[in-house]
Every structure is written in C-alpha cells, then in structure tokens.
C-alpha cells in the first residue's frame, strides 16, 4: 500500500491529535482537555437518555467527578466487543474502505476548539479517497427495538455527526451489534452521507454545543433541559 500507516491519525488543518500510552491516561486527559466529546454532545443539547445538560455542566466545571461506568456490564461488553466489530467491518468492506484505528486517541478540532472526538475508527473510501468516521455500538434490545429500526438512536446520531464536524468528514458508518436474546443477534450497518439535511443537522449541533460551552466558560449553570431522559 503506497500510503503512510495511520495517515488519518496525523494532525492536520482540521484537527490536532493527542495520543496517550494507556487507557487510564486517555481517560484522565479526556477530562483535562477542555471541551465536549462526541459522547457528551447529546447531553449538552439535553438529548441524552442518561445525563442532563446540568449534570454535564457540573462535570465540565469541576463541581462533580464523572461517574466511573467502566464496570457496568453493558459498558464493559461494548468496550470488549469494539475491536471485534471493527475487524469484522474491515473484512466485510475490504474492497471499499481503508480502516484506521489508533487506541487512546483524542482529536481536538482546530475550527471549534471546544469540540473533541475519540473515534472508533477513521475511514478512507478506496477510489475516491473521501474520508469518514466509524463508530461501533452494542445494544441489548428490549421490546420491538424500534429505536434501531431504519435509523440510529438520536444520541448516537448526534455523536456521529459530532465526529463528522471535528474531522470535516464526508460520510460516516455506524456498525451496530444488537442482542435481542441469548439466541438472536443482529448486525446492522448504517451509512450517513454529508448531504444537505445532515449538514443542517451538523450546524444545529455546533450551535447548541457552542451555546452550552458558553455556560461552562462563564461558570454559569444553564437552564435544565430534560427532553432526552428516559
């Protein structure tokens, strides 16, 4: 292959790359580098099912420590499954994409300094050399699983578009490993192109996250938004 290894994980005009030796160093610096990560973006907008915008503000202003959820069974399962999901995606799409991954990495946007992103992978489309982001998700489905039917759950959609904004990517792919029971698992692949509608959604996310960040910088508690909680 006539290209630099991990070329997408080199600092460029769009983002600065921060690499850390261990997962522990990454987790520590994830909170020390001031900004909003992809998994925080929905909470900043009041659209996270697990955390309010005020909860996030208290963490970002140092009033509370982020909860350690690494031992949560669902979180641990997703963390352990990520590499396998990425490898299977590489096998399934070997003729379409180069897939790059560097562990313990944070990308810091140069255009939006308060925007951070730790991708599950970066993609390069063969033939066109267009760039994209890759996200791997796992979920245990209860009921009919409508939140995954023909679409990505809202909080994950926001996370993916957050990553596209940081990297200025033209597309994104989310590979989901969905467990309906011990006997049945579905694997779904969602492709998102940066079309006019997605561009509008990205602009809306940028606007709302910037508004939230102003409250962090001002050390002023934002009005509570509870629309995303379950």
MONOR-V996418 format. One line per field, one symbol per residue. ss: DSSP state (h for helix, s for strand, l for the rest). phi: phi as a letter, one per 40 degrees, with the letter a starting at -180 (. if undefined). psi: psi as a letter, one per 30 degrees, with the letter a starting at -180 (. if undefined). A space follows every 50 residues. Layout:
ss->???
phi->???
psi->???
This chain:
ss->llllllhhhlllllssssslllhhhhhhhhhhlllslhhhhhhhllllll llhhhhhhhhllllllllllllhhhhhhhhhhhhhhhhhhhhllllssss llllssssslllllssslllssssslllllsssssssssslllllhhhll lllhhhhhhhhhhhhhhlllssssssssslllllsssssssssllhhhhh hhhhhhhhhhhhhhhhhhllllllllllll
phi->.caccfcccbdadcabcbbbcbcccdcccdccccibcdcccccccgbccb acccdccccccgcbccccbcccdccccccccdcccccccdccbccbbcbb abcfbbcbcccbdcbbabccibbbccgcgcbabbbbbbaccbgcgccbcg abddcccccccdcccccfccaabbbbbbccacbbbbbbbbbbcccccccc cccccdccccccccccccfbccccbbcccb
psi->kilkkhffgkkafelkkkkleleeeeeefefejkakleffeeeffggkff kleeeeeeefggflkkkjgffkeeeeeeeffeeeeeeeeeefhffekkkk kjlhkkkkkfeifgklkjlflkkkkkefgklllkkkklkkkkbfhffgjg lkkeeeeeeeeeeeeefhlfllkkkkjjjflffkkkkkkkkjkiaeeeee eeeeeeeeeeeefeeeefhkklkkkgffk.
